[in-house]
Amino acid sequence: MSTALPKIDFPPLSRGPASSDASVESGNLDRPASSQFSIDISKISDHVRDFLLGELTSGRLKPGDRINEAELARRFGISRNPIREAISGLLQRGFLVSEPRRGAFMRSFTAKDVDDVFSFRICVETFAIRQAMPMMDPAARAEFTAIVDHMIEAAKAGDVGAVRHLDVLLHRRLCERSRNRQTLRAHEAIDTEMQMLMASVDLFAESLIDGASAHVPIAEAIMGGDPEKVVAALTAHIEQTWRHARAFYEELERAEAAASKTRRKRSADPGVHPIDPSEEEIP
């Protein structure tokens, strides 16, 4: 990688300590103790929506977790009306699902969802590259080298959150550099769903450094200036992540199918008492 890098202001690589306050049934909403969520009275529902989006994409909300309106109202010191408005917007965008008389829950994903999102992502980002590369001067291309270098630094520090943030930033900047509003809108349309889908997948189970370093060929191809080489490097990177994510959700579906089969078998046998789902044997 190049040693002469432009100065770019990135968010800090480290994250603050988390509190144990929770707003979902599973109790997984940890927020930085030093920066409580601030409500702008004129845009309360927007703030609640952004807060929930952060929980959805960070993995603090898990598929199937219930959105606790009462806890959110208590947490922010507001009525339930703006909370319901925010939840309604997320329901309309497909990020949450509603169950009658039970409330709103984070949606679950399938292997088919993985295929839909990743195949569309490749179309959008490769189109963006072909538009962006002819307009990028050396300084603009060097920005991607800087992003990847920061990502590797974050990986060395063990900062998973920063690595994920910089990963998202790199792909978004590719689309922004295309200067095509429709391309950016298409990317934004799938970006949140992509982050939600990937929040449960441990991409760095083997090595955080390997995950960050996988972006080096993309940055090097961008510096080389050949759009088709960038397309090839980006496509190879996305397809690798696609395979990993698909394998995760396929295994999850197999486990859920086995658990469902066990429950049906037990319910059909009058001599067997139902057991707690957590006690079922799942291959």
C-alpha positions, 0 to 999 in steps of 0.5 A: 500500500502507498505510504503517502496518504491524504489526511482524511478525518475518520470517526475514532477507531475505539468505542466507549464503554457500554452500559447495561440498559436494555429496550428489547426482550433479550436485553441486548441494547448496550449504549455508550455510558458517556453519551446518552441518546439525545432527543430533539423535540422537533424530530423525536420520531426521527431520533427514535428511528435512527436509534433503532436503526443503529440497534438493528445494524449493530447486532444489539437487536437480534432477529426475533427480538421484540421492540419494547415500546414502554421501555423506550418511552421510559428511556427517552422520557417521551410518550409512545406516539413518536415511538410508534411512528418510528416503528411504523416507518421501519415496518413499512421499510421491511426492517421490522415485522408486526405480530397481532397483539404482540407488537413489532419484532426485528425481522429474520433472514433466510438464505434467499434473502442473502442471495437477493441482497448480495446479487443486487449489491454486486450490480449496484457497486460494479455499475458505480465503479464504471461510472466513478473511475473515469472521474477519480483523480489520484487524490480521490483514488488514494482516499480508498487506500487510506480507508483500507489502511485505517481498517487494518489499524482498527483490526490490529487494535481488535476494534470490530466496530470500527472495522465494520464501519470502515467497511461500510464507508468504503462501499458507500464512497464508491457509490458517492464517487459515481455522482449518480443520485440513483446509484446512491439511492439504490445503494442506500436502499439495501445498505441497512438490510445488508448490515442487519443481515450481516450483524449475526454473521461472524465474518472475522471468526478466524482473523480480524486482520484477514477480514480487513486485509481482504479489502487491499486488492480493491484499494490497489486496483483503484490506485491502478486506475483500470475500472475492470480490474476494480470490478473484478477485485470488488466482485471477488470480495463480495462473492466471498462474503456472500458465500460465508453469509449464505452458509451461515443462514443455510445452517441456521435454516437446517437447525430450525427445520430439525427443531421444528421436526422434533417439536412435531414428533413430540406433539404427535406422541401422546406419551411424550410430554412437551419439552422446552425448546432449549432442551431440544437436540439440534444437529 
